[in-house]
């Protein structure tokens, strides 16, 4: 059973990292279907954040090395997300209504991205104003801290739909955004006295997602086209939505 879990985590990391994501929603879906699904929500969030740190770092490394990271685009989002993700990680909030709204949002975002015929931008960046980016980053950071994800499933569709960057530029921004939020969530959990990471569990998991993250990130940054990356993101969003719907049912 353990090998099946490790293999599934590796595949999820491969898919998510190809679009610059850490894979938190996928890991939560996998773990919720195993013996780990009976663990406390704080336990699940923190272990998933640890895996996010590994995969998002790898994804950012490859996309940044390939020249797709634009710091001016990423900066305002991460500045406001850091304190908000810490607050979200400090809190423990549950709600079925939230799960329903989140599932609808993810499906809508997937549909909108899939229906776009052209990306609308090349490798140029149409920077959003700070008055828009700062509150948006804060909101996504807070939600990420509460739910236990890195925020890429929220940020990426918005950046693409607003045409603030190409698919690969968005992937680079999302990767750094996810890493920062995941670390902030862990810090928030530590400050609240809820930090319960079990290294004997997280280490084999981390090795598995490390392998998947390297494969996926190399493919996404070096081989896949912009259109392919956008379509992979659609798949990622649908997986995240299905995971939420399963939880509700």
C-alpha positions as CSV (number, residue, x, y, z in Angstrom):
1,X,0.0,0.0,0.0
2,X,2.9,2.4,0.9
3,X,4.4,1.9,-2.6
4,X,1.1,2.7,-4.2
5,X,0.8,5.9,-2.3
6,X,4.4,6.9,-3.2
7,X,3.8,6.2,-6.8
8,X,0.5,8.2,-6.8
9,X,2.3,11.2,-5.1
10,X,5.0,11.0,-7.8
11,X,2.5,11.1,-10.6
12,X,0.7,14.1,-9.0
13,X,3.9,15.9,-8.5
14,X,4.9,15.3,-12.2
15,X,1.6,16.7,-13.4
16,X,1.4,19.7,-11.1
17,X,5.0,20.7,-11.4
18,X,4.7,20.9,-15.2
19,X,2.5,23.9,-14.8
20,X,4.5,25.4,-11.9
21,X,2.3,24.1,-9.1
22,X,3.3,22.3,-5.9
23,X,0.5,19.7,-6.0
24,X,-1.1,20.3,-2.6
25,X,-4.7,19.7,-3.7
26,X,-3.6,16.5,-5.5
27,X,-1.7,15.2,-2.4
28,X,-4.7,15.9,-0.2
29,X,-6.9,13.9,-2.6
30,X,-4.5,11.0,-2.5
31,X,-4.0,11.0,1.2
32,X,-7.7,11.4,1.9
33,X,-8.3,8.0,0.2
34,X,-5.7,6.2,2.4
35,X,-5.2,5.4,6.0
36,X,-3.8,9.0,6.3
37,X,-7.3,10.3,5.6
38,X,-8.2,9.7,9.2
39,X,-5.5,12.1,10.4
40,X,-6.4,15.6,11.7
41,X,-6.8,18.3,9.1
42,X,-3.8,20.2,10.7
43,X,-1.6,17.1,10.2
44,X,-2.6,16.8,6.6
45,X,-2.1,20.5,5.8
46,X,1.3,20.6,7.3
47,X,2.6,17.5,5.6
48,X,1.2,18.6,2.2
49,X,2.9,22.0,2.7
50,X,6.2,20.2,3.2
51,X,5.7,18.4,-0.1
52,X,4.8,21.7,-1.7
53,X,8.1,23.2,-0.6
54,X,10.0,20.5,-2.4
55,X,8.0,20.5,-5.7
56,X,7.4,24.3,-6.0
57,X,11.2,24.9,-5.4
58,X,12.0,22.5,-8.2
59,X,9.4,24.0,-10.5
60,X,10.6,27.6,-9.9
61,X,14.2,26.5,-10.4
62,X,13.6,25.1,-13.9
63,X,11.2,27.9,-15.0
64,X,13.5,30.6,-13.7
65,X,16.5,29.0,-15.3
66,X,14.6,28.9,-18.6
67,X,14.1,32.7,-18.3
68,X,10.3,32.7,-17.6
69,X,10.3,34.4,-14.2
70,X,9.4,38.1,-14.1
71,X,10.0,39.4,-10.5
72,X,8.0,42.5,-11.1
73,X,4.9,40.4,-11.7
74,X,5.5,38.1,-8.7
75,X,6.6,40.6,-6.1
76,X,3.3,42.4,-5.1
77,X,1.4,39.0,-4.9
78,X,4.0,37.4,-2.5
79,X,4.4,40.5,-0.4
80,X,0.7,40.6,0.6
81,X,0.3,36.8,0.7
82,X,3.0,36.1,3.3
83,X,1.3,37.6,6.4
84,X,-2.2,36.5,5.2
85,X,-1.0,32.9,4.7
86,X,0.5,32.9,8.1
87,X,-2.8,34.0,9.6
88,X,-4.7,31.3,7.6
89,X,-2.3,28.7,8.8
90,X,-2.8,29.9,12.4
91,X,-6.6,29.4,12.1
92,X,-8.6,26.2,11.7
93,X,-11.7,26.7,9.7
94,X,-14.0,24.1,8.1
95,X,-17.2,24.6,6.0
96,X,-19.1,22.5,3.5
97,X,-20.5,25.7,1.8
98,X,-16.9,26.8,1.2
99,X,-16.1,23.5,-0.4
100,X,-19.1,23.8,-2.8
101,X,-18.1,27.3,-3.8
102,X,-14.5,26.3,-4.2
103,X,-15.4,23.4,-6.5
104,X,-17.6,25.6,-8.6
105,X,-14.8,28.2,-8.9
106,X,-12.3,25.6,-10.0
107,X,-14.6,24.1,-12.6
108,X,-15.4,27.6,-13.9
109,X,-11.7,28.5,-14.2
110,X,-11.0,25.3,-16.0
111,X,-13.8,25.9,-18.5
112,X,-12.7,29.5,-19.1
113,X,-9.1,28.5,-19.7
114,X,-10.1,25.7,-22.0
115,X,-12.3,28.0,-24.0
116,X,-9.6,30.5,-24.7
117,X,-8.5,30.0,-28.4
118,X,-5.3,32.0,-28.1
119,X,-3.3,33.0,-25.0
120,X,-3.6,36.7,-25.8
121,X,0.1,37.3,-24.9
122,X,3.5,36.1,-26.0
123,X,6.3,36.3,-23.6
124,X,5.4,39.9,-22.7
125,X,4.0,40.8,-19.4
126,X,1.0,43.2,-18.8
127,X,1.7,44.1,-15.1
128,X,-1.3,44.6,-12.9
129,X,-1.4,47.6,-10.7
130,X,-0.3,47.3,-7.0
131,X,-3.9,48.3,-6.0
132,X,-5.1,45.1,-7.6
133,X,-2.2,42.7,-7.0
134,X,-1.7,43.4,-3.3
135,X,-5.3,42.6,-2.1
136,X,-5.6,39.7,-4.5
137,X,-2.4,38.2,-3.2
138,X,-3.5,38.7,0.3
139,X,-6.9,37.0,-0.3
140,X,-5.4,34.0,-2.0
141,X,-2.7,33.7,0.7
142,X,-5.3,33.7,3.4
143,X,-7.4,31.0,1.7
144,X,-4.2,29.0,1.0
145,X,-3.3,29.0,4.7
146,X,-6.8,28.0,5.8
147,X,-7.3,25.2,3.2
148,X,-3.7,23.9,3.2
149,X,-2.7,24.5,-0.4
150,X,-0.1,26.9,-2.0
151,X,-2.6,29.0,-3.9
152,X,-1.5,28.2,-7.4
153,X,-4.9,26.8,-8.3
154,X,-6.4,30.2,-7.6
155,X,-3.6,32.5,-8.9
156,X,-2.7,30.8,-12.2
157,X,-6.2,31.1,-13.8
158,X,-6.5,34.7,-12.7
159,X,-3.1,35.7,-14.2
160,X,-3.9,33.9,-17.5
161,X,-7.5,35.1,-17.8
162,X,-6.4,38.7,-17.1
163,X,-3.6,38.2,-19.7
164,X,-0.9,39.3,-17.2
165,X,1.5,36.8,-18.6
166,X,2.0,33.8,-20.9
167,X,1.4,30.3,-19.5
168,X,5.1,29.7,-18.7
169,X,5.6,33.1,-17.1
170,X,2.5,32.4,-15.0
171,X,4.0,29.0,-14.1
172,X,7.1,30.6,-12.8
173,X,5.2,33.2,-10.7
174,X,2.9,30.5,-9.3
175,X,5.8,28.3,-8.3
176,X,7.4,31.0,-6.1
177,X,4.0,32.2,-4.8
178,X,3.2,28.6,-3.8
179,X,6.6,28.1,-2.0
180,X,6.2,31.3,-0.1
181,X,2.6,30.5,1.0
182,X,3.5,27.0,2.0
183,X,6.3,28.2,4.2
184,X,4.1,30.9,5.7
185,X,1.5,28.3,6.5
186,X,4.0,26.2,8.3
187,X,5.3,29.2,10.2
188,X,1.7,30.1,11.2
189,X,1.0,26.6,12.4
190,X,4.2,26.7,14.4
191,X,3.3,30.0,16.0
192,X,-0.1,28.6,17.0
193,X,1.5,25.5,18.6
194,X,-0.1,23.2,16.0
195,X,3.1,22.1,14.2
196,X,3.0,18.3,14.1
197,X,5.2,17.2,11.1
198,X,6.3,13.6,11.4
199,X,9.7,13.3,9.5
200,X,9.5,9.5,9.2
201,X,6.4,10.0,7.1
202,X,7.3,13.2,5.2
203,X,10.8,12.1,4.1
204,X,9.7,9.1,1.9
205,X,6.8,11.3,0.6
206,X,9.3,14.1,-0.2
207,X,11.6,11.8,-2.1
208,X,8.7,10.5,-4.2
209,X,7.5,14.0,-5.2
210,X,11.1,15.1,-5.7
211,X,11.4,12.6,-8.6
212,X,8.0,13.6,-10.0
213,X,8.8,17.3,-9.7
214,X,12.0,17.1,-11.6
215,X,10.5,15.2,-14.5
216,X,7.4,17.4,-14.7
217,X,9.3,20.7,-14.3
218,X,11.8,19.8,-17.0
219,X,9.0,18.9,-19.3
220,X,7.0,22.0,-18.7
221,X,9.8,24.5,-18.9
222,X,11.9,23.0,-21.7
223,X,9.6,20.9,-23.9
224,X,5.9,21.7,-23.6
225,X,4.3,24.5,-25.6
226,X,2.5,27.4,-24.0
227,X,-0.8,25.8,-25.2
228,X,0.1,22.5,-23.7
229,X,0.9,24.1,-20.3
230,X,-2.5,25.8,-20.3
231,X,-4.3,22.6,-21.1
232,X,-2.3,20.8,-18.4
233,X,-3.4,23.5,-16.0
234,X,-7.1,22.8,-17.0
235,X,-6.5,19.1,-16.0
236,X,-5.0,20.2,-12.7
237,X,-8.0,22.4,-11.9
238,X,-10.4,19.7,-12.7
239,X,-8.5,17.2,-10.4
240,X,-8.7,19.7,-7.6
241,X,-12.4,20.3,-8.2
242,X,-13.2,16.6,-8.2
243,X,-11.2,16.2,-5.0
244,X,-13.4,18.8,-3.3
245,X,-16.6,17.3,-4.7
246,X,-15.6,13.8,-3.4
247,X,-15.0,15.4,0.1
248,X,-18.5,16.9,0.0
249,X,-20.2,13.6,-1.0
